[in-house]
Amino acid sequence: MKKSLTFSALAAGTKAAGDGRYPEKQAMAALHRAIDCGITTIDTSVLYGQGRAERMTGKVMATRRQEVCLVSEVVSGAANRWLSRRFCQASLKRLQTDHIDFYILHRRYPGLLASAVRNLERLRQEGLIGGWGVADFDVRDIKQLLALPGGENCRINKVMYHCAARGPEYRLLDQCRQAGIHLMAYSPFGGAGDPLLSAPVLEIIARDHRCQPAEIALAWILRQPGMTAIIEADSPVHPGRLARAKTLGLTAADLAAINGVFPPPVIRQPLSRQQ
Ligand SMILES: NC(=O)c1ccc[n+]([C@@H]2O[C@H](COP(=O)([O-])OP(=O)(O)OC[C@H]3O[C@@H](n4cnc5c(N)ncnc54)[C@H](OP(=O)(O)O)[C@@H]3O)[C@@H](O)[C@H]2O)c1
């Protein structure tokens, strides 16, 4: 039985958990807490710990599937006619569900975009997935995708986007919105080990708003309409607090200060990427 799907402003990510950076029990508790706080979109992938993140997510899905918009990924090299079904069925088994709400093509495989789209459409028509999307697709990739039969059914583009990685602002965000493609920003704090959250400009604005720099970094992303930011589910700041970032209300002065340190792109910049 399918439910109507909406994306929450924040999605709970499972990469660090899948990579084994904290124990499974803690990861499952973090996902439950995130869902309780209204973070009902979950981002997982066969790539996060070679299926470990999907298995952990599946244990949570066993009791909460109806509450969640479930996003997982297929590696682009496996998006051919035979492997795509086998990969999808293996993910479904790990995820303990009969359908993935959105199945993401993890990057382009040179030359094979048309067949990948055909195979994702086939999975959609068979009901194994509710819809599909792509990751790390830039303007030219999206243009080529939209020219393919079935390409117009792409629903998500997952890209790295944060204050210090503003490449998507150069045409891509507008292009995706016009095509009805929802944007999911991964690594909103710069990615593991990145010093973004200790940037003085974010610390000063956070002090003014009496919150944490992480909340400012998320509010900055969520100022963009039709955007979801993917945070790691097990966060040092309570997810309930982070979930309020959308309503934080950055001022024009805050935005100008951030622009001063992290200027918007005036020419095309290659997308920053992380597996
Ligand atoms: N290609 C893709 O599709 C792709 C790639 C990457 C990530 N993702 C998704 O995006 C999610 C998040 O991405 P990410 O882990 O790369 O980067 P991130 O959210 O930008 O986090 C990077 C680092 O920020 C710190 N941090 C996290 N939450 C914090 C908070 N509330 N306050 C202060 N510091 C905080 C952590 O550092 P410490 O560990 O030092 O505390 C964490 O390692 C992943 O779980 C995954 O679902 C997708």
The ligand as an ORCA input file, in Angstrom:
! r2SCAN-3c Opt
* xyz 0 1
  N      27.043     11.110     -2.745
  C      26.065     11.177     -1.832
  O      24.912     10.952     -2.129
  C      26.384     11.550     -0.398
  C      27.707     11.850     -0.067
  C      27.979     12.211      1.244
  C      26.964     12.268      2.177
  N      25.688     11.957      1.835
  C      24.585     12.003      2.845
  O      24.646     13.185      3.613
  C      24.719     12.865      5.012
  C      25.594     13.894      5.731
  O      26.801     14.103      5.016
  P      28.282     14.064      5.642
  O      28.326     13.156      6.804
  O      29.189     13.871      4.478
  O      28.613     15.512      6.080
  P      28.054     16.620      7.098
  O      26.641     16.413      7.512
  O      28.416     17.856      6.417
  O      28.880     16.360      8.449
  C      30.236     16.485      8.484
  C      30.736     16.536      9.914
  O      30.110     17.586     10.625
  C      30.068     17.271     12.007
  N      28.676     17.427     12.472
  C      27.599     16.737     12.055
  N      26.485     17.201     12.653
  C      26.881     18.206     13.469
  C      26.217     19.091     14.351
  N      24.910     19.031     14.515
  N      26.952     20.002     15.014
  C      28.281     20.073     14.848
  N      28.978     19.269     14.026
  C      28.290     18.353     13.349
  C      30.563     15.860     12.164
  O      31.926     15.941     12.536
  P      32.507     15.090     13.740
  O      32.312     13.667     13.329
  O      33.915     15.541     13.802
  O      31.677     15.460     14.929
  C      30.443     15.305     10.747
  O      31.396     14.304     10.497
  C      25.273     11.440      5.049
  O      24.884     10.721      6.193
  C      24.660     10.830      3.811
  O      23.356     10.323      4.070
  C      25.383     11.619      0.562
*
